[in-house]
Amino acid sequence: LPFIERLSFARNASRLIAQEKFDIVNNQGGASLYYQDVITARSCHRAWVEIKKKIGEYWRYLLNPLHHAILHIERIAMLPGNFQHIISVSKGVKRELVKYHDVPQEKISAIPNGVDLERFNPGKRLQARGLILNRYNLPENSIILLFTGREFRRKGLKFIIEALGLLDDKRLKLLVCGSDNAKPFKVISQGLGVEEQVVFTGRIDAVELYYAASDIFVFPTLYEAFSLSTLEAAASGLPQVVTRINGTE
C-alpha cells in the first residue's frame, strides 16, 4: 500500500543514513526523510490540505491514508534540529512553511526554477502551428487553448471544460497535454456538448511545440508550489489565464 511504503521508506532510509558519515544529506521533496541537512521543498502538503478544506474536499484527505502519511513525515522533517536549511522552489512555498510548520524565515532560501529559453520561445510558432493542426485535424481558424500537466483535478481542468460550454465558440479548441485519467473529464465535455473541442494528447515529449502552436495558455490550478508551465508559456510568448495561486511568486 502506498502509505505504508511512504512511512517505511522514511523510517528505514533515515535510519540507514544515520549509520553512515555523509557530509551533507539533501532531501528532495521534504516528505521522504525524517532527518536531513538540506531540504529542497518542492511544495507544502499541509497547504494543499488546507485548500481542500476551503473547496469542500476535506473528506478526500480524511479518507486517504496516504495524505496522513505525507503530513506526518513532513511535520517531523520540519521540526527544529531535523534539518539545517531549506531551499524552497518559490516564495509562496516559503510562506507556507513559515505559516504551517513554524520554520524560521532565515532558515529558508527561495530559489525558483528556471526555463530553457532555447527550447521555449515564440520563434518556433511557424514550424509548430501547422504540425499540431495537422496532427489533430484542427481547422486553420482554431483558437488553441493549451493546458499541460498531470493531476487534472487539482490543476482545474474541469473549470476550463465548463468554460468552453459557456463561451459557445466552436473555434476554441482545448489541447490537454499530460498523463492522467481523462475519462471523468471526457464525460464532462460530452455532457456539455464540447467533446469535439477537447483533445487529450496523453503524455508528450516535445511539449515546446504545443506551446508554440497555441494561442492562449489556461491554467486554473487549485494549488501549485511552483508552476513551471506558466514560465514555459511566458517564454513561448503566450498570453495566460491562470489562478492567483499558480506558485510562481
HELIX and SHEET records of a PDB file:
HELIX    1   1 PRO A    2  GLN A   19  1                                  18    
HELIX    2   2 HIS A   45  LYS A   54  1                                  10    
HELIX    3   3 TYR A   58  LEU A   63  1                                   6    
HELIX    4   4 PRO A   65  ALA A   77  1                                  13    
HELIX    5   5 LYS A   91  HIS A  101  1                                  11    
HELIX    6   6 GLN A  105  LYS A  107  5                                   3    
HELIX    7   7 PRO A  122  LYS A  124  5                                   3    
HELIX    8   8 ARG A  125  ARG A  135  1                                  11    
HELIX    9   9 LEU A  157  LEU A  167  1                                  11    
HELIX   10  10 LYS A  183  LEU A  192  1                                  10    
HELIX   11  11 GLU A  195  GLN A  197  5                                   3    
HELIX   12  12 VAL A  207  ALA A  213  1                                   7    
HELIX   13  13 LEU A  228  ALA A  235  1                                   8    
SHEET    1   A 4 ASN A  26  GLN A  28  0                                        
SHEET    2   A 4 VAL A  38  ALA A  41  1                                        
SHEET    3   A 4 HIS A  85  SER A  88  1                                        
SHEET    4   A 4 ILE A 108  ALA A 110  1                                        
SHEET    1   B 5 VAL A 198  GLY A 202  0                                        
SHEET    2   B 5 LEU A 172  CYS A 177  1                                        
SHEET    3   B 5 ILE A 143  THR A 148  1                                        
SHEET    4   B 5 ILE A 216  PHE A 219  1                                        
SHEET    5   B 5 GLN A 240  VAL A 242  1                                        
END                                                                             
